[in-house]
């Protein structure tokens, strides 16, 4: 079955950096676009970044463009989110996402807290 397992979250000071990782299994990872979403307390889940299967095309929400970088390693079935210049408003639970057919698959999420 499809499994997505996020890791790498934690507490970081404003201006700091963090890298999130998502280990994927149970599907043809290399042929699927992958996404990162986040959900802050009291807010809707929002899309953050996307990377297409070959890894050459990426898209970002305007709020993170220039600060976050999404990458993938198809040999390791892993997608990464490198986050720089973190702000308190980046505080959220971050989720890895794969869309397969009409179904969205999610990991359990990893908490990122940006605070001094």
Order of alpha helices (4+ residues) and beta strands (2+ residues): beta-beta-beta-beta-beta-beta-beta-beta-beta-beta-beta
